[in-house]
Amino acid sequence: MSIFNRIFGEPEIRALNPRDKAEVKKMIDQLITIGKMDDFLSLAPGGPFDHQCHHRDAKNIGRRIHEIGGVPLMFAVRQTVRHKLKDVLAEHLDHCWKGIGSWQA
C-alpha cells in the first residue's frame, strides 16, 4: 500500500459512486471490528463461525463486496484491513473469503 493510498484510500474504493463507497466504508469498519473482537477464523465451528470455521458475517461482507466490485474491490478492502489490523489478520481474512468469486487464499 503506497503512502498515497494510505492517506486517500485504495483507488478501487475511491472510484465507487457515493452510495457504494459509503456502504464499502461501513463494511470495512465492520470487518475491522470483527477482526479485533473475534478474528476471521476459529479453531472450531459455532457461534459466529460456520462449519468451515470462517466468520459468517465476514464471509457475507466479502460476498457483498464482490457483488459491488468483484475481486479488485475485495483486494482493495483487504489491503485496507491489512493496514488497520496487520498481516496475520489479513491472511485470516484471505482464508475466510476463499471461494468467493475467484478469490484465492
GILIN-V425940 format. One record per pair of residues at least 4 apart in sequence whose ideal C-beta (glycine too) atoms are under 6 Angstrom apart, sorted by the first residue. I is the first residue (numbers start at 1). J is the second residue. If there is no record, write none. Layout:
BEGIN
I:J  I:J
END
This chain:
BEGIN
1:5  1:6  1:79  1:83  4:8  5:10  9:13  9:14  10:76  10:79  12:72  12:73  12:76  13:24  13:76  16:20  16:21  20:68  27:61  28:77  28:80  31:61  31:81  32:84  33:37  34:38  34:55  34:58  35:85  35:89  38:48  38:55  39:92  40:55  40:58  40:92  40:93  40:96  41:53  41:92  41:95  42:49  42:53  45:49  45:51  45:53  48:55  48:56  49:53  49:55  50:54  50:56  54:59  54:96  55:96  58:96  59:96  62:97  62:100  63:100  65:73  65:74  65:77  66:70  66:74  66:100  66:101  68:73  69:73  71:101  71:102  71:103  74:103  81:85  81:90  81:93  82:90  85:89  94:105  95:105  97:103  98:105
END
